């Protein structure tokens, strides 16, 4: 029996980008792409690429900072609609996905940030990303937005709560392209309820 089931929820890739250098001075410098060749290590030009990574503040309850762990956050995947809602809440009439270090922007899948961990995002050509977990808002986008649009960045963390997208890693290699259709596949299991047998 398949452990993952395809859904009728599909979206379209509307933006691709990468951050070629680690964040410096808390400023994000992502660059747009027309296509993104992916290997099991992610996108070669991305500062978050690699099969492993040093652990960060997000997993301090599990590992001391700097511990080498499997890299399950090769890519930052966000929703075009959720980012538009963040921009509106910040009072911005224009939005650049580079400000949040987005790797892949998908339009058309509702409540995107809350798709189940372990879900797959698969293109028609078979390129597949595995969702790790929700990507909590951090200070770097706020600082970046504040630098390029003074007076609009400080509220980013609260505006982006529950809308920041997900982190993901490459399960099947291939090339993502602008306009690709993406289908959501979810784990075939009930929601976790502690204490239930």
GUVEX-592827 format. One record per residue: y, z, x of N, C-alpha, C in turn; residue in three letters. Coordinates in steps of 0.05 Angstrom, whole numbers, padded with zeros to 5 digits, always signed. Layout:
REM residues N
YZXYZXYZXALA;...
This chain:
REM residues 197
-00024+00000+00017+00000+00000+00000+00025+00000+00018UNK;+00044-00018+00012+00068-00019+00029+00084+00008+00028UNK;+00094+00016+00051+00110+00041+00052+00139+00036+00046UNK;+00147+00011+00046+00175+00003+00040+00175-00017+00017UNK;+00194-00014-00001+00195-00033-00023+00222-00047-00024UNK;+00221-00074-00026+00246-00089-00028+00260-00082-00055UNK;+00286-00082-00054+00301-00077-00079+00316-00103-00087UNK;+00329-00102-00110+00345-00125-00118+00374-00122-00109UNK;+00378-00103-00090+00405-00098-00080+00409-00115-00055UNK;+00426-00135-00057+00432-00152-00034+00462-00152-00028UNK;+00468-00157-00004+00496-00158+00005+00500-00182+00023UNK;+00525-00185+00032+00532-00207+00050+00547-00195+00074UNK;+00540-00205+00098+00554-00196+00122+00581-00210+00122UNK;+00602-00193+00122+00630-00204+00121+00645-00200+00147UNK;+00634-00184+00165+00648-00179+00191+00627-00169+00211UNK;+00629-00178+00235+00613-00169+00258+00631-00162+00281UNK;+00624-00141+00296+00641-00134+00318+00626-00116+00338UNK;+00639-00111+00360+00627-00093+00380+00649-00079+00396UNK;+00642-00056+00406+00659-00041+00423+00649-00044+00452UNK;+00663-00060+00468+00652-00066+00494+00653-00043+00514UNK;+00671-00024+00510+00673-00002+00528+00671+00025+00513UNK;+00662+00046+00526+00662+00072+00513+00691+00079+00504UNK;+00693+00095+00483+00719+00103+00473+00734+00117+00495UNK;+00759+00108+00500+00776+00121+00521+00800+00132+00507UNK;+00807+00156+00514+00831+00169+00502+00829+00170+00472UNK;+00804+00171+00462+00799+00173+00433+00809+00148+00418UNK;+00811+00125+00431+00820+00101+00418+00797+00080+00418UNK;+00792+00069+00395+00771+00049+00392+00782+00021+00397UNK;+00767+00005+00412+00776-00022+00419+00754-00042+00413UNK;+00746-00043+00387+00725-00062+00379+00736-00090+00377UNK;+00718-00110+00382+00725-00138+00381+00708-00152+00361UNK;+00719-00171+00345+00704-00186+00325+00685-00207+00338UNK;+00664-00213+00323+00644-00233+00331+00638-00252+00308UNK;+00629-00276+00314+00619-00294+00293+00589-00291+00289UNK;+00576-00284+00311+00547-00279+00309+00540-00257+00329UNK;+00517-00244+00324+00509-00221+00340+00479-00223+00347UNK;+00472-00233+00370+00444-00233+00379+00435-00205+00384UNK;+00413-00197+00372+00403-00170+00375+00376-00169+00388UNK;+00372-00150+00407+00346-00144+00418+00339-00116+00409UNK;+00315-00107+00417+00307-00080+00410+00327-00059+00421UNK;+00343-00066+00440+00363-00048+00452+00390-00050+00438UNK;+00392-00068+00417+00417-00071+00403+00432-00096+00412UNK;+00458-00096+00411+00475-00118+00420+00484-00113+00449UNK;+00478-00132+00466+00482-00128+00495+00511-00121+00502UNK;+00531-00131+00487+00558-00126+00493+00570-00100+00481UNK;+00553-00084+00468+00562-00060+00454+00558-00035+00471UNK;+00578-00018+00472+00576+00006+00488+00555+00026+00478UNK;+00546+00022+00452+00525+00040+00441+00497+00028+00444UNK;+00495+00005+00458+00469-00008+00461+00451+00008+00479UNK;+00425+00002+00478+00406+00015+00495+00382+00026+00479UNK;+00360+00028+00493+00336+00039+00479+00338+00069+00478UNK;+00352+00081+00497+00357+00110+00496+00387+00116+00498UNK;+00394+00141+00494+00422+00149+00496+00423+00178+00503UNK;+00445+00188+00514+00448+00217+00518+00455+00229+00491UNK;+00444+00252+00485+00450+00265+00459+00479+00274+00459UNK;+00490+00274+00434+00518+00280+00430+00521+00305+00412UNK;+00546+00310+00403+00551+00333+00386+00536+00331+00360UNK;+00528+00307+00351+00515+00304+00325+00487+00316+00324UNK;+00475+00320+00348+00448+00331+00348+00446+00356+00366UNK;+00468+00371+00368+00467+00395+00384+00448+00417+00374UNK;+00442+00416+00348+00422+00435+00337+00394+00429+00347UNK;+00390+00404+00357+00363+00396+00366+00361+00395+00396UNK;+00382+00387+00410+00381+00383+00439+00406+00392+00453UNK;+00404+00401+00478+00429+00406+00493+00443+00379+00498UNK;+00470+00380+00498+00486+00356+00502+00477+00341+00527UNK;+00474+00315+00525+00467+00299+00548+00437+00294+00551UNK;+00421+00306+00534+00392+00301+00535+00385+00272+00529UNK;+00368+00259+00544+00360+00232+00538+00342+00231+00513UNK;+00351+00216+00493+00336+00214+00468+00335+00184+00460UNK;+00317+00178+00441+00315+00151+00430+00342+00143+00417UNK;+00351+00119+00422+00377+00111+00411+00373+00100+00383UNK;+00379+00116+00363+00378+00108+00335+00405+00101+00324UNK;+00425+00101+00341+00452+00094+00331+00464+00071+00348UNK;+00448+00050+00351+00457+00026+00365+00480+00012+00351UNK;+00480+00014+00324+00499-00001+00308+00512+00018+00287UNK;+00537+00012+00281+00551+00025+00259+00554+00005+00237UNK;+00541+00010+00214+00542-00009+00191+00558+00004+00168UNK;+00578-00011+00159+00595+00000+00138+00597-00020+00114UNK;+00606-00010+00092+00610-00025+00068+00639-00035+00066UNK;+00642-00061+00060+00669-00072+00057+00684-00058+00034UNK;+00670-00052+00012+00682-00039-00011+00690-00010-00004UNK;+00673+00004+00010+00680+00032+00017+00703+00032+00037UNK;+00704+00014+00056+00727+00013+00074+00753+00006+00060UNK;+00751-00011+00039+00775-00018+00023+00785+00007+00009UNK;+00766+00023-00001+00774+00048-00015+00787+00067+00005UNK;+00777+00069+00029+00789+00086+00050+00817+00076+00056UNK;+00820+00050+00059+00847+00038+00065+00867+00045+00043UNK;+00858+00042+00018+00875+00048-00005+00884+00077-00005UNK;+00865+00095+00001+00871+00124+00001+00891+00130+00023UNK;+00889+00116+00045+00907+00120+00068+00934+00106+00064UNK;+00937+00091+00042+00962+00077+00037+00966+00052+00054UNK;+00944+00040+00063+00946+00016+00080+00942-00009+00063UNK;+00959-00029+00067+00957-00054+00053+00940-00074+00068UNK;+00933-00067+00093+00915-00084+00109+00896-00066+00124UNK;+00872-00077+00130+00851-00061+00143+00838-00078+00164UNK;+00832-00065+00187+00817-00078+00208+00792-00062+00214UNK;+00769-00074+00210+00743-00060+00214+00740-00051+00243UNK;+00754-00063+00261+00753-00055+00289+00763-00026+00292UNK;+00781-00017+00275+00792+00010+00277+00771+00032+00275UNK;+00749+00026+00261+00728+00046+00257+00703+00040+00275UNK;+00706+00020+00293+00684+00014+00310+00660+00002+00296UNK;+00665-00012+00274+00643-00024+00258+00629-00045+00274UNK;+00602-00045+00272+00586-00067+00283+00580-00088+00263UNK;+00573-00079+00238+00565-00097+00217+00579-00087+00191UNK;+00593-00105+00177+00605-00098+00151+00591-00114+00130UNK;+00581-00100+00110+00566-00113+00088+00581-00109+00062UNK;+00583-00130+00046+00595-00129+00020+00573-00132-00001UNK;+00575-00116-00023+00557-00121-00046+00536-00101-00051UNK;+00533-00081-00034+00513-00060-00039+00528-00034-00046UNK;+00526-00025-00071+00541-00002-00080+00530+00024-00068UNK;+00548+00043-00066+00542+00070-00055+00528+00067-00028UNK;+00538+00049-00012+00524+00041+00013+00519+00065+00032UNK;+00539+00082+00036+00536+00104+00055+00513+00122+00048UNK;+00504+00122+00023+00482+00141+00015+00455+00127+00011UNK;+00452+00103+00022+00425+00091+00021+00406+00109+00037UNK;+00381+00111+00029+00363+00131+00042+00358+00126+00071UNK;+00358+00147+00087+00349+00144+00115+00322+00131+00116UNK;+00317+00114+00136+00292+00100+00137+00292+00073+00122UNK;+00313+00068+00107+00315+00042+00093+00318+00020+00114UNK;+00311-00004+00105+00314-00028+00122+00335-00046+00109UNK;+00351-00059+00126+00370-00080+00119+00360-00105+00132UNK;+00351-00124+00115+00337-00148+00126+00350-00173+00117UNK;+00355-00191+00136+00367-00217+00130+00345-00237+00121UNK;+00353-00259+00110+00334-00280+00102+00318-00290+00125UNK;+00329-00290+00150+00314-00299+00173+00296-00278+00185UNK;+00297-00253+00174+00279-00232+00182+00291-00211+00201UNK;+00316-00215+00211+00328-00195+00228+00329-00169+00211UNK;+00320-00147+00223+00318-00122+00208+00330-00099+00223UNK;+00347-00084+00209+00359-00059+00219+00347-00036+00204UNK;+00340-00015+00218+00330+00010+00206+00353+00030+00205UNK;+00358+00040+00181+00379+00060+00177+00370+00087+00188UNK;+00386+00099+00206+00381+00126+00215+00391+00146+00195UNK;+00417+00148+00192+00429+00167+00174+00458+00161+00169UNK;+00470+00176+00151+00499+00173+00146+00515+00179+00172UNK;+00535+00163+00175+00553+00166+00199+00577+00182+00190UNK;+00578+00207+00198+00600+00224+00189+00626+00216+00202UNK;+00648+00219+00187+00674+00211+00199+00680+00228+00224UNK;+00693+00215+00244+00700+00228+00269+00729+00223+00275UNK;+00738+00235+00296+00767+00235+00302+00777+00208+00314UNK;+00759+00193+00327+00767+00169+00341+00780+00148+00322UNK;+00769+00142+00299+00783+00123+00281+00810+00134+00272UNK;+00812+00160+00267+00837+00172+00258+00858+00167+00280UNK;+00851+00172+00305+00870+00168+00327+00878+00139+00330UNK;+00858+00121+00327+00863+00093+00329+00882+00083+00308UNK;+00876+00090+00283+00893+00082+00260+00921+00093+00264UNK;+00923+00118+00273+00949+00130+00276+00965+00115+00297UNK;+00952+00105+00318+00966+00091+00339+00976+00064+00329UNK;+00959+00050+00314+00968+00023+00305+00984+00023+00279UNK;+00980+00043+00263+00995+00046+00238+01004+00075+00235UNK;+01025+00083+00250+01034+00111+00250+01038+00122+00221UNK;+01029+00146+00218+01031+00160+00192+01008+00155+00173UNK;+00989+00139+00181+00966+00132+00163+00939+00142+00173UNK;+00937+00151+00198+00911+00158+00209+00902+00186+00205UNK;+00920+00204+00201+00913+00233+00201+00894+00240+00179UNK;+00895+00226+00156+00878+00233+00133+00852+00218+00134UNK;+00846+00203+00155+00822+00187+00156+00796+00203+00150UNK;+00793+00225+00164+00768+00240+00161+00762+00248+00132UNK;+00782+00257+00118+00778+00265+00090+00774+00241+00072UNK;+00790+00219+00078+00788+00195+00061+00760+00181+00065UNK;+00749+00183+00090+00724+00169+00096+00699+00186+00090UNK;+00702+00211+00082+00679+00227+00076+00662+00214+00054UNK;+00637+00210+00060+00619+00197+00041+00622+00167+00039UNK;+00639+00156+00057+00644+00127+00057+00643+00115+00085UNK;+00633+00129+00105+00635+00121+00133+00612+00103+00141UNK;+00594+00097+00123+00571+00079+00129+00549+00094+00143UNK;+00532+00079+00156+00507+00090+00168+00505+00081+00197UNK;+00489+00095+00212+00481+00086+00238+00454+00073+00235UNK;+00448+00054+00253+00423+00039+00250+00413+00029+00278UNK;+00388+00022+00279+00376+00011+00303+00360-00014+00296UNK;+00355-00031+00316+00342-00057+00311+00312-00053+00310UNK;+00300-00061+00287+00271-00060+00284+00259-00088+00290UNK;+00273-00109+00282+00264-00136+00288+00287-00152+00299UNK;+00282-00164+00322+00303-00178+00337+00310-00204+00323UNK;+00334-00214+00330+00344-00239+00319+00374-00239+00320UNK;+00386-00258+00307+00415-00261+00308+00427-00257+00280UNK;+00447-00239+00278+00462-00235+00254+00485-00255+00255UNK;+00492-00266+00231+00515-00285+00230+00532-00278+00205UNK;+00558-00284+00208+00575-00281+00185+00565-00297+00162UNK;+00565-00285+00138+00555-00299+00114+00525-00294+00109UNK;+00510-00282+00128+00482-00277+00123+00479-00259+00098UNK;+00458-00264+00083+00450-00247+00061+00432-00225+00072UNK;+00436-00200+00061+00421-00177+00071+00409-00163+00046UNK;+00383-00158+00048+00369-00144+00026+00362-00116+00035UNK;+00366-00097+00016+00359-00069+00021+00330-00064+00014UNK;+00315-00052+00032+00287-00043+00028+00287-00013+00031UNK;+00275+00002+00012+00276+00031+00013+00248+00043+00016UNK;+00246+00067+00027+00220+00080+00029+00209+00085+00001UNK;+00183+00080-00002+00169+00084-00028+00160+00113-00030UNK;+00179+00131-00035+00173+00159-00038+00193+00173-00055UNK;+00186+00195-00067+00205+00210-00084+00225+00225-00066UNK;+00246+00234-00077+00266+00250-00062+00253+00276-00054UNK;+00261+00287-00031+00250+00312-00020+00259+00335-00038UNK;+00239+00352-00046+00245+00376-00061+00229+00399-00049UNK;+00241+00415-00031+00226+00437-00018+00213+00454-00039UNK;+00188+00463-00033+00174+00481-00051+00156+00466-00070UNK;+00158+00440-00072+00141+00424-00090+00116+00416-00075UNK;+00094+00416-00088+00068+00408-00075+00062+00380-00082UNK;
